[in-house]
């Protein structure tokens, strides 16, 4: 019995000494998990629709892009148009703010970029008109919904770099 106890103690001392000689730390390094901040480029697009300027039966889909990145599309529609887009009452007008972000790339920081906005306009009769507009930073751009230029909305684009 004494021999087995001595043998067991000897093996314990031998194995712990081997770990010490190998440089293995028997205690775990417990550092808390931290989520690093993510750098993003946020696009802010403000759309102002004056009263009586949005046709009742029209659907307008907007797809913004900046520095080659395409953001999520969104749509606006008149009160008599079919669909599940944001409905604009033609008598009241509206101000909409669209905000989305993409992951930051190092080449973006030193560039002043123009944004592009692809606008697809559909009427209830099935007519489709697609237009691409260039948006400069903090400049108002007018988009005319008809050929007579009697109905329009105003867009203003800005982008910022931030950490989430």
DRENPA-3360 file (N, C-alpha, C; in nm, 2 decimals, always signed):
BEGIN
1 = XXXXXXXX = +0.08/-0.12/+0.00/+0.00/+0.00/+0.00/+0.09/+0.13/+0.00 ~ +0.20/+0.12/+0.08/+0.29/+0.23/+0.08/+0.35/+0.25/-0.05 ~ +0.38/+0.15/-0.12/+0.45/+0.16/-0.25/+0.36/+0.22/-0.35 ~ +0.23/+0.19/-0.35/+0.14/+0.25/-0.45/+0.12/+0.39/-0.42 ~ +0.11/+0.43/-0.29/+0.09/+0.57/-0.26/+0.21/+0.65/-0.30 ~ +0.33/+0.60/-0.27/+0.46/+0.66/-0.31/+0.47/+0.67/-0.46 ~ +0.43/+0.57/-0.53/+0.43/+0.57/-0.68/+0.34/+0.68/-0.73 ~ +0.22/+0.69/-0.68/+0.12/+0.79/-0.73/+0.17/+0.93/-0.70;
9 = XXXXXXXX = +0.23/+0.95/-0.58/+0.28/+1.09/-0.55/+0.40/+1.12/-0.64 ~ +0.48/+1.02/-0.67/+0.60/+1.04/-0.76/+0.55/+1.07/-0.90 ~ +0.45/+1.01/-0.95/+0.40/+1.04/-1.08/+0.34/+1.18/-1.09 ~ +0.27/+1.22/-0.99/+0.21/+1.35/-0.98/+0.32/+1.46/-0.99 ~ +0.42/+1.44/-0.90/+0.53/+1.54/-0.90/+0.61/+1.54/-1.04 ~ +0.62/+1.42/-1.09/+0.70/+1.41/-1.22/+0.62/+1.48/-1.33 ~ +0.49/+1.46/-1.34/+0.41/+1.52/-1.45/+0.40/+1.67/-1.43 ~ +0.38/+1.72/-1.31/+0.38/+1.86/-1.29/+0.51/+1.92/-1.32;
17 = XXXXXXXX = +0.62/+1.86/-1.29/+0.75/+1.91/-1.32/+0.78/+1.91/-1.47 ~ +0.72/+1.81/-1.54/+0.73/+1.81/-1.69/+0.66/+1.93/-1.75 ~ +0.54/+1.96/-1.70/+0.47/+2.08/-1.75/+0.55/+2.21/-1.72 ~ +0.61/+2.22/-1.61/+0.69/+2.34/-1.57/+0.81/+2.35/-1.66 ~ +0.88/+2.23/-1.69/+0.99/+2.23/-1.78/+0.95/+2.27/-1.92 ~ +0.83/+2.23/-1.97/+0.79/+2.26/-2.10/+0.74/+2.40/-2.11 ~ +0.72/+2.47/-2.01/+0.67/+2.60/-2.01/+0.52/+2.61/-2.02 ~ +0.45/+2.51/-1.99/+0.30/+2.51/-2.00/+0.25/+2.57/-1.87;
25 = XXXXXXXX = +0.16/+2.67/-1.89/+0.09/+2.74/-1.78/-0.03/+2.66/-1.74 ~ -0.04/+2.61/-1.62/-0.15/+2.53/-1.58/-0.28/+2.61/-1.56 ~ -0.26/+2.74/-1.53/-0.38/+2.83/-1.51/-0.42/+2.89/-1.65 ~ -0.55/+2.89/-1.67/-0.60/+2.95/-1.79/-0.59/+3.10/-1.79 ~ -0.56/+3.15/-1.91/-0.56/+3.29/-1.92/-0.71/+3.34/-1.95 ~ -0.77/+3.40/-1.86/-0.91/+3.43/-1.87/-0.92/+3.58/-1.90 ~ -0.92/+3.62/-2.03/-0.95/+3.76/-2.06/-1.09/+3.77/-2.11 ~ -1.16/+3.87/-2.07/-1.30/+3.88/-2.12/-1.31/+3.91/-2.27;
33 = XXXXXXXX = -1.41/+3.85/-2.33/-1.43/+3.87/-2.47/-1.48/+4.01/-2.50 ~ -1.41/+4.09/-2.59/-1.46/+4.22/-2.62/-1.48/+4.23/-2.77 ~ -1.60/+4.29/-2.80/-1.63/+4.31/-2.94/-1.57/+4.43/-2.99 ~ -1.49/+4.43/-3.09/-1.42/+4.55/-3.14/-1.52/+4.63/-3.22 ~ -1.50/+4.76/-3.21/-1.59/+4.85/-3.29/-1.57/+4.84/-3.44 ~ -1.67/+4.85/-3.51/-1.67/+4.83/-3.65/-1.68/+4.97/-3.71 ~ -1.59/+5.00/-3.81/-1.59/+5.13/-3.88/-1.68/+5.11/-4.00 ~ -1.77/+5.21/-4.02/-1.86/+5.21/-4.13/-1.87/+5.34/-4.20;
41 = XXXXXXXX = -1.92/+5.34/-4.32/-1.96/+5.46/-4.39/-2.11/+5.47/-4.39 ~ -2.17/+5.57/-4.33/-2.31/+5.58/-4.32/-2.36/+5.69/-4.43 ~ -2.46/+5.64/-4.50/-2.52/+5.73/-4.60/-2.65/+5.78/-4.55 ~ -2.67/+5.91/-4.56/-2.79/+5.98/-4.51/-2.85/+6.05/-4.63 ~ -2.97/+6.02/-4.67/-3.04/+6.08/-4.78/-3.17/+6.14/-4.73 ~ -3.19/+6.27/-4.75/-3.31/+6.34/-4.71/-3.39/+6.37/-4.83 ~ -3.51/+6.33/-4.83/-3.60/+6.35/-4.94/-3.72/+6.44/-4.90 ~ -3.74/+6.55/-4.96/-3.84/+6.65/-4.93/-3.94/+6.65/-5.04;
49 = XXXXXXXX = -4.07/+6.62/-5.01/-4.17/+6.62/-5.11/-4.27/+6.73/-5.08 ~ -4.28/+6.84/-5.15/-4.37/+6.95/-5.12/-4.51/+6.90/-5.14 ~ -4.61/+6.97/-5.07/-4.75/+6.93/-5.09/-4.79/+6.94/-5.24 ~ -4.88/+6.86/-5.28/-4.94/+6.84/-5.41/-4.83/+6.81/-5.52 ~ -4.72/+6.75/-5.48/-4.62/+6.72/-5.58/-4.60/+6.58/-5.61 ~ -4.67/+6.49/-5.54/-4.65/+6.34/-5.57/-4.78/+6.29/-5.63 ~ -4.77/+6.23/-5.75/-4.88/+6.18/-5.82/-4.95/+6.06/-5.74 ~ -5.08/+6.06/-5.75/-5.16/+5.96/-5.67/-5.13/+5.82/-5.71;
57 = XXXXXXXX = -5.11/+5.79/-5.84/-5.10/+5.65/-5.89/-4.96/+5.61/-5.93 ~ -4.86/+5.67/-5.87/-4.72/+5.65/-5.91/-4.65/+5.57/-5.80 ~ -4.56/+5.48/-5.84/-4.47/+5.41/-5.74/-4.33/+5.45/-5.79 ~ -4.24/+5.50/-5.69/-4.11/+5.54/-5.72/-4.01/+5.45/-5.64 ~ -3.92/+5.38/-5.70/-3.83/+5.30/-5.63/-3.69/+5.36/-5.64 ~ -3.62/+5.38/-5.53/-3.49/+5.45/-5.52/-3.39/+5.35/-5.48 ~ -3.27/+5.35/-5.55/-3.16/+5.26/-5.51/-3.03/+5.35/-5.51 ~ -2.99/+5.39/-5.39/-2.87/+5.47/-5.38/-2.74/+5.39/-5.39;
65 = XXXXXXXX = -2.63/+5.45/-5.44/-2.50/+5.39/-5.44/-2.39/+5.49/-5.42 ~ -2.28/+5.46/-5.35/-2.17/+5.55/-5.33/-2.04/+5.47/-5.32 ~ -1.94/+5.52/-5.38/-1.81/+5.45/-5.39/-1.82/+5.31/-5.44 ~ -1.92/+5.29/-5.53/-1.93/+5.15/-5.59/-2.01/+5.06/-5.50 ~ -2.06/+5.10/-5.38/-2.14/+5.02/-5.30/-2.29/+5.05/-5.32 ~ -2.37/+4.95/-5.34/-2.51/+4.97/-5.36/-2.58/+4.95/-5.23 ~ -2.66/+5.04/-5.19/-2.73/+5.04/-5.06/-2.87/+4.97/-5.08 ~ -2.95/+4.95/-4.98/-3.08/+4.89/-4.99/-3.17/+4.98/-5.06;
73 = XXXXXXXX = -3.26/+4.92/-5.15/-3.36/+5.00/-5.22/-3.48/+5.03/-5.13 ~ -3.55/+5.14/-5.16/-3.67/+5.17/-5.09/-3.76/+5.23/-5.19 ~ -3.89/+5.23/-5.15/-3.99/+5.28/-5.25/-4.09/+5.37/-5.18 ~ -4.15/+5.46/-5.27/-4.25/+5.56/-5.23/-4.37/+5.53/-5.32 ~ -4.49/+5.56/-5.28/-4.60/+5.55/-5.37/-4.71/+5.65/-5.33 ~ -4.79/+5.68/-5.43/-4.91/+5.77/-5.41/-5.02/+5.69/-5.34 ~ -5.12/+5.77/-5.30/-5.23/+5.70/-5.23/-5.31/+5.60/-5.31 ~ -5.32/+5.62/-5.44/-5.40/+5.52/-5.52/-5.31/+5.42/-5.59;
81 = XXXXXXXX = -5.19/+5.41/-5.56/-5.10/+5.31/-5.62/-5.11/+5.18/-5.55 ~ -5.09/+5.07/-5.62/-5.09/+4.94/-5.56/-4.95/+4.90/-5.51 ~ -4.94/+4.85/-5.39/-4.81/+4.81/-5.34/-4.80/+4.83/-5.19 ~ -4.68/+4.79/-5.14/-4.67/+4.80/-4.99/-4.55/+4.89/-4.96 ~ -4.53/+5.00/-5.04/-4.43/+5.10/-5.02/-4.48/+5.21/-4.93 ~ -4.39/+5.30/-4.89/-4.43/+5.41/-4.81/-4.52/+5.50/-4.89 ~ -4.64/+5.52/-4.83/-4.75/+5.60/-4.90/-4.73/+5.75/-4.87 ~ -4.74/+5.83/-4.98/-4.72/+5.97/-4.96/-4.86/+6.04/-5.00;
89 = XXXXXXXX = -4.91/+6.11/-4.90/-5.03/+6.18/-4.92/-5.00/+6.31/-5.01 ~ -5.07/+6.32/-5.12/-5.04/+6.43/-5.21/-5.07/+6.57/-5.16 ~ -5.16/+6.58/-5.06/-5.20/+6.71/-5.01/-5.11/+6.76/-4.90 ~ -5.05/+6.66/-4.83/-4.97/+6.70/-4.71/-4.82/+6.71/-4.74 ~ -4.77/+6.63/-4.84/-4.63/+6.63/-4.86/-4.56/+6.55/-4.76 ~ -4.42/+6.54/-4.76/-4.35/+6.46/-4.66/-4.20/+6.50/-4.67 ~ -4.14/+6.46/-4.56/-3.99/+6.47/-4.55/-3.95/+6.33/-4.50 ~ -3.87/+6.26/-4.58/-3.82/+6.13/-4.54/-3.67/+6.13/-4.53;
97 = XXXXXXXX = -3.62/+6.06/-4.43/-3.48/+6.04/-4.41/-3.44/+5.90/-4.42 ~ -3.36/+5.87/-4.52/-3.31/+5.73/-4.54/-3.17/+5.72/-4.49 ~ -3.14/+5.62/-4.41/-3.00/+5.60/-4.36/-2.96/+5.46/-4.36 ~ -2.84/+5.43/-4.41/-2.79/+5.29/-4.42/-2.64/+5.30/-4.42 ~ -2.57/+5.19/-4.39/-2.43/+5.19/-4.38/-2.37/+5.07/-4.45 ~ -2.24/+5.08/-4.49/-2.16/+4.97/-4.54/-2.03/+4.97/-4.46 ~ -1.96/+4.86/-4.46/-1.83/+4.85/-4.39/-1.73/+4.95/-4.45 ~ -1.65/+5.00/-4.37/-1.55/+5.10/-4.41/-1.43/+5.04/-4.48;
105 = XXXXXXXX = -1.39/+5.09/-4.59/-1.27/+5.05/-4.66/-1.17/+5.17/-4.66 ~ -1.04/+5.14/-4.65/-0.95/+5.25/-4.63/-0.94/+5.35/-4.75 ~ -0.98/+5.31/-4.87/-0.97/+5.40/-4.98/-1.08/+5.51/-4.97 ~ -1.18/+5.49/-4.89/-1.29/+5.58/-4.89/-1.25/+5.71/-4.81 ~ -1.16/+5.70/-4.72/-1.14/+5.82/-4.63/-1.09/+5.94/-4.70 ~ -1.00/+5.93/-4.80/-0.95/+6.05/-4.86/-1.02/+6.09/-4.99 ~ -1.13/+6.03/-5.02/-1.20/+6.06/-5.14/-1.33/+6.14/-5.12 ~ -1.35/+6.23/-5.21/-1.48/+6.30/-5.21/-1.55/+6.23/-5.32;
113 = XXXXXXXX = -1.66/+6.17/-5.29/-1.73/+6.09/-5.39/-1.87/+6.14/-5.42 ~ -1.91/+6.12/-5.54/-2.05/+6.15/-5.58/-2.13/+6.02/-5.56 ~ -2.25/+6.04/-5.52/-2.34/+5.93/-5.50/-2.43/+5.92/-5.63 ~ -2.48/+5.80/-5.65/-2.57/+5.78/-5.77/-2.70/+5.73/-5.71 ~ -2.80/+5.77/-5.77/-2.93/+5.72/-5.73/-3.01/+5.68/-5.86 ~ -3.04/+5.55/-5.86/-3.12/+5.49/-5.97/-3.26/+5.50/-5.93 ~ -3.34/+5.57/-6.01/-3.48/+5.59/-5.98/-3.57/+5.52/-6.08 ~ -3.65/+5.43/-6.04/-3.74/+5.36/-6.13/-3.88/+5.40/-6.09;
121 = XXXXXXXX = -3.95/+5.46/-6.19/-4.08/+5.52/-6.17/-4.18/+5.44/-6.25 ~ -4.29/+5.39/-6.18/-4.39/+5.31/-6.25/-4.52/+5.38/-6.23 ~ -4.60/+5.39/-6.34/-4.73/+5.44/-6.32/-4.83/+5.33/-6.32 ~ -4.96/+5.36/-6.28/-5.06/+5.26/-6.27/-5.09/+5.19/-6.41 ~ -5.06/+5.27/-6.52/-5.09/+5.22/-6.65/-4.98/+5.12/-6.70 ~ -4.87/+5.11/-6.62/-4.77/+5.02/-6.66/-4.65/+5.08/-6.72 ~ -4.65/+5.21/-6.74/-4.53/+5.28/-6.79/-4.42/+5.28/-6.69 ~ -4.30/+5.26/-6.74/-4.18/+5.25/-6.66/-4.08/+5.35/-6.71;
129 = XXXXXXXX = -4.02/+5.43/-6.62/-3.91/+5.52/-6.65/-3.80/+5.50/-6.55 ~ -3.68/+5.48/-6.60/-3.57/+5.46/-6.51/-3.46/+5.57/-6.54 ~ -3.42/+5.63/-6.43/-3.33/+5.75/-6.44/-3.21/+5.72/-6.34 ~ -3.10/+5.77/-6.38/-2.98/+5.77/-6.29/-2.94/+5.91/-6.26 ~ -2.94/+5.95/-6.14/-2.90/+6.09/-6.10/-2.77/+6.08/-6.02 ~ -2.69/+6.19/-6.04/-2.57/+6.21/-5.96/-2.60/+6.30/-5.85 ~ -2.56/+6.25/-5.73/-2.59/+6.34/-5.61/-2.45/+6.38/-5.55 ~ -2.43/+6.51/-5.54/-2.31/+6.56/-5.48/-2.34/+6.58/-5.33;
137 = XXXXXXXX = -2.24/+6.57/-5.25/-2.25/+6.58/-5.10/-2.31/+6.72/-5.06 ~ -2.41/+6.72/-4.99/-2.48/+6.84/-4.93/-2.53/+6.94/-5.04 ~ -2.57/+6.89/-5.15/-2.63/+6.97/-5.25/-2.77/+6.92/-5.28 ~ -2.87/+7.01/-5.30/-3.00/+6.97/-5.33/-3.01/+6.93/-5.48 ~ -3.08/+6.82/-5.50/-3.11/+6.78/-5.64/-3.26/+6.76/-5.66 ~ -3.31/+6.82/-5.77/-3.45/+6.81/-5.80/-3.47/+6.69/-5.89 ~ -3.57/+6.61/-5.86/-3.61/+6.51/-5.95/-3.76/+6.53/-6.00 ~ -3.78/+6.55/-6.13/-3.91/+6.58/-6.18/-3.98/+6.45/-6.22;
145 = XXXXXXXX = -4.10/+6.43/-6.17/-4.18/+6.31/-6.19/-4.25/+6.31/-6.32 ~ -4.26/+6.43/-6.39/-4.33/+6.43/-6.52/-4.25/+6.52/-6.62 ~ -4.29/+6.51/-6.74/-4.22/+6.58/-6.85/-4.24/+6.73/-6.84 ~ -4.36/+6.77/-6.78/-4.39/+6.91/-6.77/-4.31/+6.98/-6.66 ~ -4.25/+6.90/-6.58/-4.17/+6.95/-6.46/-4.26/+7.02/-6.36 ~ -4.38/+6.97/-6.35/-4.47/+7.04/-6.25/-4.48/+6.96/-6.12 ~ -4.43/+6.84/-6.12/-4.43/+6.76/-5.99/-4.28/+6.71/-5.97 ~ -4.23/+6.73/-5.85/-4.09/+6.70/-5.82/-4.07/+6.66/-5.68;
153 = XXXXXXXX = -3.96/+6.61/-5.64/-3.91/+6.61/-5.50/-3.77/+6.64/-5.50 ~ -3.72/+6.68/-5.38/-3.59/+6.73/-5.36/-3.51/+6.63/-5.27 ~ -3.38/+6.60/-5.32/-3.30/+6.51/-5.24/-3.17/+6.57/-5.20 ~ -3.12/+6.54/-5.08/-3.00/+6.59/-5.03/-2.92/+6.47/-4.97 ~ -2.80/+6.45/-5.02/-2.72/+6.33/-4.97/-2.60/+6.38/-4.89 ~ -2.57/+6.30/-4.79/-2.45/+6.32/-4.70/-2.40/+6.19/-4.66 ~ -2.27/+6.18/-4.63/-2.22/+6.06/-4.58/-2.11/+6.09/-4.47 ~ -2.10/+6.00/-4.37/-2.01/+6.02/-4.26/-1.94/+5.89/-4.23;
161 = XXXX = -1.82/+5.90/-4.17/-1.75/+5.78/-4.13/-1.77/+5.77/-3.98 ~ -1.80/+5.66/-3.93/-1.83/+5.65/-3.78/-1.80/+5.50/-3.74 ~ -1.80/+5.49/-3.61/-1.78/+5.35/-3.55/-1.91/+5.31/-3.48 ~ -1.94/+5.18/-3.50/-2.06/+5.13/-3.44/-2.02/+5.05/-3.31;
% end
